[in-house]
Amino acid sequence: MSENSNVSVDELVEQHKEETSEGRSGAEAAVEQDTQDTPELEAAVADAYQQIDDGELSSNLTLRDENLAALFTGLENSQQLEAVENDAASILGRDGRSDTNRAAVLRKLVRIGLSEVDQSLIESGKEGRRQFLESQTDEF
């Protein structure tokens, strides 16, 4: 048997805590460090706007989904896409556009989806944009 055979489980746990960073396991300490290094969403959004402005980040999103592609083609071919856009615009409190296209409808639907999941995400995005715009006006 090992020399620790007379040591209780609680004593082993306590000994392990003493050997790790401030009583946390290495994994716990690493997660905390990652959290400290991770910017707030608003700051990350503002930074992304700056990267887009500098040409370092594309403003395009790519979505590959054959079911959605077929649905949107069907909406276009059956001339129902404009109605979907008008409904989405109404939910967002915006006016519908006369130049309806897939991208315009998808933008609105993604915003609706995000707000359904967590409205604070939309608010954080707005705050990030505000921070970016404010930083642009501070430049001399």
N, C-alpha and C positions, 0 to 999 in steps of 0.2 A: 504494500500500500504506500501511498505518498505520505510525505511529512505533514500534509494538510488534512489528513483523515480525521483528526480530532477537532478541526475548526468547523464551526457552524456555517451554514449558508449565509446568514446575516453578517457574520464576521468577514466572509469572503467578499460579499458585496461592498461592505464598508471599506475593506482594504483596496478593492478595485477603484472605488470612488476617490480615495486618497491618492491613488497613483495616476488619476486622470486630471485633466484641466478643471480646476475649481469644482471638483465633485461631479463633473459631467463626463459621460463617455466620450470617446474620440468622435463618434458619429454625431452626438449632440452638440459638441463644440464646433464641429465642421458646419452643421446646419445653421447654428447661430452666427458663425462667421459669414456664411453665404448670405444670410438675411441682412447682416450689417453692410455687406458690399452691394446689395441689390437696391437700386434707386426706387423711390416712390413712383407710382404709375404716372402721375402728372409730370414729373421731371423726365421720365423715360419718353413720354409722348412729346414733350418740348424738344428733347434731344433728337427724336426721330424727325420732327418737323425741320430742325436745323440740317440734319443729314439730307433730307429731301431737297431743301433749299440749296444745299451745296452740291447737289448732284451725286451724292454718295449712296443714296437709297432711292429705289424706285417708288413711285407713287401708285404703281399698279399692284393689284392683288390677283393671284391666279387661283382659280378654283376648277378642279377637274371632277366632274360628276355626270355620268351619262344620263342618269335619271333626271337631274335638274336640266341638263342640256336639252333633253327630249321635251320636257315640260315647257321650257321657255320657248323652244321652237314652235311647239303646239300653240302656246299663248300668242305668239306673233302671227302664225299662219291663220289662226281663228279670230284674229283681231281682238283679242281679249287682254293683251298686254297693257294697253292704255288704261283699262278699267282697274287692273291690279295696281298700276302706278297711282291712279287717283285715290284708290282706297288706302294705299300705303301713305300717300301724302296727307290724307285726311287724318290718319292715326297720328302722324308726326306733327300735325298742325301746320302743314305747309300747303302751298298751292300746287296743283298738278301742273305738269309741263306739257306743252303742245308737241315737243320733239321727243316723244317717248322712245326710249331704246332700252335694251337689256341692262346696260351698265347703270342707267338712272334708276331703274326698278330694283336691281340688285342692291345698290347703295342704300336705298330706302328700306328694303327688307332686312338687310343686315343690321341697320340701326334699330329697327323694331325688334329684331331678335335679341340683340345685345341688351336693349332696355328691358325686355321681358326676363332675361336671365339675371341682370343686375343693373338697375338704373344708374347706380353710382359709377359704372364703367363709362357711360356716356358723359356724366358730369366730370369725371376725371379727364376724359378726352378733351372736353371743352376747356377745362382749366389748363391742361397742357398746351393747348393752342393759344390761350390767353398769355401764358408765360412766354411762349415763343415770340408772339407778336410784341409783347412788352420788351423783350430783349432786343428786338430789331429796332425799336424806337430809341433805345438807350445808346445805340451805336452813334459815334460822332462822324 
